[in-house]
């Protein structure tokens, strides 16, 4: 079977193409991560976090680890949303236990960013995609990804994550033209980055907008919806028919408009999105992905089972990719992740 035919047989791709599949395909955000002992061993061998991201061999290994253990229906490239500013010339470093650190970017310095170096800088990532695809079972979807321009910009402006991303919000409100120049650079870099991931073997991509929920309606439209629309359109100009999942976290009420205007194939739901709303308002229009509270995996047992069953009962009759409502946390018990996968796979209508 050739690659195009094989891709169309992958359960997650079938959902993105409009089919209802039950039991639904399942993967979980951050499935390659610190909750797995095999990941921790590879991470220790790599040294720095970005060393792991930029090592094709090690990035491939950690991407494949949860596939070997759980047989998820999708693997997602192991990398980080901040490789884009790193590639643009705003170096990123990771302090142990503190998260990412960058030298804060003043909007007057946006001209110093160098988009011409992005693809060369990220060549190890594309090699990892090729290796991962070669190492995956034929039925497993390979997801590439990027951070959405708004979320990436928040880290570039503040130099770190902040509780409500006020530094970036202030920058966007006080100098919208300067902020737009930064967003434009990120849009174009993201298009090129995602297109190269797909050329290297990714079947579909996800755009993570973790901080979308901190914006008011007008700013959400300007800095979340419109940049995502441009990325989707630009990507499809290079990769016709490219399949895209959009995940604007914290944006439940805005999801119908986001879906309609961006052209994504599916929307990710965080765990606060009401299931009835997702079923009645979203699923008739678009595939949905989510949205188990990651804390239920930590709690395990009946708490986990009830959360899984509720999602399957409410959303299983429509286009659904089962996932968490955000990334799995380091304190998750691998056995409970296995229980989650087994319960989804054993579901019957």
C-alpha positions as CSV (number, residue, x, y, z in Angstrom):
1,X,0.0,0.0,0.0
2,X,1.5,3.4,-1.0
3,X,1.9,6.2,1.6
4,X,-1.2,8.2,0.5
5,X,-3.4,5.1,0.6
6,X,-2.0,4.1,4.0
7,X,-2.5,7.5,5.4
8,X,-6.2,7.4,4.5
9,X,-6.6,4.2,6.5
10,X,-5.3,5.7,9.7
11,X,-8.2,6.2,12.2
12,X,-7.3,9.7,13.2
13,X,-7.0,10.8,9.6
14,X,-10.4,9.3,8.8
15,X,-12.0,11.5,11.6
16,X,-10.2,14.6,10.3
17,X,-11.7,13.7,6.8
18,X,-15.2,13.7,8.2
19,X,-15.8,10.1,9.3
20,X,-17.3,9.0,12.7
21,X,-15.1,6.2,14.1
22,X,-16.0,4.3,17.2
23,X,-14.2,3.5,19.4
24,X,-12.5,6.8,18.6
25,X,-8.8,7.2,17.9
26,X,-6.9,8.2,21.0
27,X,-3.7,10.0,21.7
28,X,-2.8,12.4,24.6
29,X,-1.0,15.7,24.6
30,X,2.5,15.4,26.1
31,X,2.3,11.6,25.8
32,X,6.1,11.5,25.4
33,X,7.1,13.1,28.7
34,X,8.3,12.9,32.3
35,X,5.6,10.5,33.6
36,X,7.4,7.7,31.6
37,X,10.6,6.3,33.2
38,X,12.0,5.5,29.7
39,X,11.6,9.2,28.8
40,X,13.4,10.3,32.0
41,X,16.3,8.0,31.2
42,X,16.6,9.4,27.6
43,X,16.3,12.9,28.9
44,X,19.1,12.4,31.4
45,X,21.3,11.0,28.6
46,X,20.5,14.0,26.4
47,X,21.6,16.7,28.9
48,X,19.7,19.9,28.1
49,X,16.0,19.9,27.0
50,X,16.8,21.6,23.7
51,X,19.6,19.1,23.1
52,X,16.9,16.4,23.2
53,X,14.7,18.4,20.8
54,X,17.5,18.9,18.4
55,X,18.8,15.3,18.4
56,X,17.0,13.4,15.7
57,X,17.9,10.1,17.2
58,X,16.7,11.0,20.7
59,X,13.7,12.9,19.6
60,X,12.7,9.9,17.6
61,X,13.2,7.6,20.5
62,X,11.0,9.6,23.0
63,X,8.3,10.1,20.3
64,X,8.1,6.3,19.8
65,X,8.2,5.4,23.5
66,X,4.5,5.9,24.3
67,X,3.6,4.2,21.0
68,X,5.5,1.1,22.0
69,X,3.9,1.2,25.5
70,X,0.3,2.0,24.7
71,X,-0.2,1.7,21.0
72,X,-1.8,5.2,20.7
73,X,-3.4,5.9,17.3
74,X,-1.2,8.9,16.8
75,X,2.4,9.9,17.6
76,X,3.2,13.5,18.0
77,X,6.6,14.9,17.1
78,X,8.7,15.5,20.3
79,X,9.8,19.1,20.2
80,X,8.8,22.4,21.7
81,X,6.7,25.4,20.6
82,X,9.7,27.7,21.3
83,X,12.0,26.2,18.7
84,X,10.6,28.9,16.4
85,X,11.9,32.0,18.3
86,X,15.2,30.0,18.9
87,X,15.4,29.6,15.1
88,X,14.6,33.2,14.5
89,X,17.6,34.3,16.6
90,X,16.0,34.8,20.0
91,X,17.9,32.1,21.9
92,X,15.8,29.9,24.2
93,X,17.1,28.1,27.3
94,X,15.4,25.8,29.8
95,X,16.2,26.2,33.5
96,X,15.6,22.9,35.4
97,X,12.3,23.2,37.3
98,X,11.7,26.8,36.0
99,X,10.6,26.3,32.4
100,X,11.7,28.3,29.3
101,X,13.7,31.5,29.5
102,X,14.4,34.0,26.7
103,X,15.8,37.5,26.7
104,X,12.6,39.6,26.6
105,X,11.9,41.0,23.2
106,X,11.1,44.7,22.8
107,X,8.8,45.4,19.8
108,X,11.4,47.8,18.5
109,X,13.8,44.9,18.1
110,X,11.6,42.8,15.9
111,X,13.6,43.7,12.9
112,X,16.6,41.8,14.4
113,X,14.8,38.5,14.0
114,X,16.0,36.5,11.0
115,X,13.4,34.4,9.2
116,X,15.9,33.2,6.6
117,X,17.6,30.9,9.1
118,X,14.5,29.1,10.4
119,X,14.5,26.0,8.1
120,X,18.3,25.4,8.3
121,X,18.2,25.8,12.1
122,X,15.3,23.3,12.4
123,X,16.8,20.7,10.0
124,X,17.3,18.3,12.9
125,X,13.6,18.4,13.6
126,X,12.7,17.5,10.0
127,X,15.2,14.6,10.2
128,X,13.4,13.4,13.3
129,X,10.1,13.5,11.5
130,X,11.5,11.3,8.8
131,X,12.9,8.8,11.3
132,X,9.7,8.7,13.3
133,X,7.6,8.0,10.3
134,X,9.9,5.2,9.3
135,X,9.7,3.7,12.8
136,X,5.9,3.9,13.3
137,X,3.4,1.2,12.5
138,X,1.6,1.8,9.3
139,X,-1.7,2.4,11.0
140,X,-0.4,5.1,13.3
141,X,-0.9,8.8,12.4
142,X,2.1,11.1,12.8
143,X,1.3,14.6,14.0
144,X,3.5,17.6,13.5
145,X,2.9,20.8,15.4
146,X,3.8,24.4,16.1
147,X,2.8,27.0,18.7
148,X,0.3,29.5,17.5
149,X,1.7,33.0,16.9
150,X,-0.1,34.6,19.8
151,X,1.1,32.0,22.3
152,X,4.7,32.0,21.0
153,X,4.7,35.8,21.1
154,X,3.7,35.9,24.7
155,X,6.9,34.0,25.7
156,X,9.0,36.2,23.3
157,X,7.8,39.4,24.9
158,X,7.9,38.4,28.5
159,X,10.9,36.1,28.3
160,X,9.0,33.4,30.2
161,X,5.5,32.3,31.0
162,X,3.4,34.5,33.2
163,X,0.0,33.9,34.9
164,X,-2.1,36.0,32.5
165,X,0.4,37.0,29.8
166,X,0.0,40.7,30.7
167,X,3.3,41.7,29.2
168,X,2.2,40.6,25.7
169,X,-1.3,41.9,26.2
170,X,0.1,45.3,27.1
171,X,2.4,45.2,24.1
172,X,-0.4,44.4,21.7
173,X,-2.6,47.1,23.1
174,X,0.0,49.8,23.3
175,X,1.7,49.1,19.9
176,X,-0.6,47.0,17.7
177,X,1.4,47.8,14.6
178,X,4.6,46.7,16.1
179,X,3.0,43.6,17.6
180,X,1.5,42.8,14.1
181,X,5.0,42.8,12.7
182,X,6.0,40.2,15.2
183,X,2.9,38.1,14.4
184,X,3.6,38.4,10.7
185,X,7.0,36.9,11.1
186,X,5.7,34.1,13.3
187,X,2.9,33.3,10.8
188,X,5.3,33.0,7.9
189,X,7.8,31.0,9.9
190,X,5.1,28.7,11.1
191,X,3.8,28.1,7.6
192,X,7.3,27.1,6.4
193,X,7.9,25.0,9.5
194,X,4.7,23.0,9.2
195,X,5.0,22.5,5.5
196,X,8.5,21.1,5.9
197,X,7.2,18.8,8.7
198,X,4.5,17.5,6.3
199,X,7.0,17.1,3.5
200,X,9.2,15.0,5.9
201,X,6.3,12.6,6.8
202,X,3.8,14.2,9.1
203,X,0.2,13.2,8.2
204,X,-1.4,16.2,10.0
205,X,-0.4,19.1,12.2
206,X,-1.7,20.7,15.4
207,X,-1.5,24.4,16.2
208,X,-1.2,24.9,20.0
209,X,-2.6,28.3,21.3
210,X,-2.3,27.6,25.0
211,X,-2.9,31.3,25.9
212,X,-5.8,32.1,23.6
213,X,-8.2,32.3,26.6
214,X,-6.6,35.4,28.1
215,X,-7.7,37.7,25.3
216,X,-10.9,39.8,25.0
217,X,-13.1,39.3,21.9
218,X,-11.5,41.9,19.7
219,X,-8.0,40.8,20.5
220,X,-8.9,37.1,20.1
221,X,-10.1,37.9,16.6
222,X,-7.0,39.8,15.7
223,X,-4.3,37.7,17.3
224,X,-5.7,34.2,17.4
225,X,-8.3,33.7,14.7
226,X,-6.7,35.7,11.9
227,X,-3.1,34.4,12.3
228,X,-4.4,30.8,12.5
229,X,-6.5,31.4,9.3
230,X,-3.4,32.7,7.5
231,X,-1.3,29.7,8.6
232,X,-3.9,27.2,7.5
233,X,-4.3,28.9,4.1
234,X,-0.6,29.4,3.6
235,X,0.1,25.7,4.6
236,X,-2.5,24.5,2.1
237,X,-1.1,26.6,-0.6
238,X,2.1,24.6,-0.2
239,X,0.5,21.3,0.9
240,X,-2.9,21.0,-0.8
241,X,-5.4,19.4,1.5
242,X,-3.2,19.6,4.6
243,X,-5.1,18.5,7.7
244,X,-4.9,20.8,10.7
245,X,-6.1,20.6,14.3
246,X,-6.5,24.0,16.1
247,X,-6.3,24.1,19.9
248,X,-7.2,27.6,21.3
249,X,-7.2,26.7,25.0
250,X,-9.8,28.5,27.1
251,X,-11.9,29.7,24.1
252,X,-15.0,27.6,24.4
253,X,-17.5,30.3,23.4
254,X,-15.4,31.3,20.5
255,X,-14.8,27.9,19.0
256,X,-17.6,27.9,16.4
257,X,-16.4,31.1,14.9
258,X,-12.8,30.0,15.2
259,X,-13.6,26.7,13.4
260,X,-15.6,28.4,10.6
261,X,-13.1,31.2,9.9
262,X,-9.8,29.4,10.2
263,X,-10.7,26.3,8.1
264,X,-9.2,23.8,10.6
265,X,-10.3,20.2,10.3
266,X,-10.8,19.7,14.1
267,X,-10.8,21.8,17.2
268,X,-9.2,20.8,20.5
269,X,-11.4,21.1,23.6
270,X,-9.9,21.9,27.0
271,X,-11.6,20.2,29.9
272,X,-13.9,23.1,30.7
273,X,-15.8,22.9,27.5
274,X,-19.3,21.5,28.3
275,X,-19.8,18.2,26.5
276,X,-23.4,19.0,25.5
277,X,-22.2,22.2,23.9
278,X,-19.5,20.3,22.1
279,X,-22.0,17.7,20.9
280,X,-24.8,20.1,19.9
281,X,-22.9,23.1,18.6
282,X,-19.5,21.9,17.5
283,X,-19.7,18.3,16.3
284,X,-22.3,19.0,13.6
285,X,-19.8,21.4,12.0
286,X,-16.4,19.9,12.8
287,X,-14.5,17.1,14.4
288,X,-13.6,17.7,18.1
289,X,-10.6,16.5,20.1
290,X,-10.6,16.1,23.9
291,X,-11.3,16.6,26.6
292,X,-10.6,14.6,29.7
293,X,-9.4,16.6,32.7
294,X,-5.7,15.5,33.2
295,X,-6.4,15.5,36.9
296,X,-8.7,12.5,36.4
297,X,-5.7,10.5,35.1
298,X,-3.9,11.4,38.4
299,X,-6.8,10.3,40.5
300,X,-7.3,7.1,38.5
301,X,-9.9,4.5,39.4
302,X,-13.6,5.3,39.3
303,X,-12.8,9.0,38.8
304,X,-10.9,8.3,35.6
305,X,-13.5,5.7,34.4
306,X,-16.4,8.1,34.9
307,X,-14.7,10.9,33.0
308,X,-13.9,8.6,30.1
309,X,-17.4,7.1,29.9
310,X,-19.1,10.5,30.0
311,X,-17.1,11.8,27.0
312,X,-17.7,8.6,25.0
313,X,-21.4,8.6,25.8
314,X,-21.8,12.3,24.9
315,X,-19.4,12.7,22.0
316,X,-18.9,9.2,20.7
317,X,-21.8,9.4,18.2
318,X,-20.0,12.1,16.2
319,X,-16.5,12.9,15.0
320,X,-14.2,12.5,18.0
321,X,-10.5,12.2,18.7
322,X,-10.2,11.1,22.3
323,X,-7.6,13.2,24.2
324,X,-7.0,15.1,27.4
325,X,-8.1,18.7,27.8
326,X,-4.5,19.7,28.2
327,X,-1.1,17.9,28.5
328,X,-0.6,14.9,30.7
329,X,1.3,15.9,33.9
330,X,4.6,14.5,35.2
331,X,2.9,12.9,38.2
332,X,0.6,10.7,36.2
333,X,0.9,7.0,36.8
334,X,1.8,5.2,33.6
335,X,-0.6,2.4,34.7
336,X,-3.5,4.8,34.7
337,X,-2.7,6.0,31.2
338,X,-2.8,2.3,30.2
339,X,-6.2,2.1,31.9
340,X,-7.4,5.1,30.0
341,X,-6.4,3.6,26.7
342,X,-7.9,0.3,27.5
343,X,-11.2,1.8,28.5
344,X,-11.5,3.9,25.3
345,X,-10.6,0.9,23.2
346,X,-13.1,-1.4,24.9
347,X,-16.0,1.0,24.6
348,X,-19.1,-0.3,22.8
349,X,-22.1,1.6,21.7
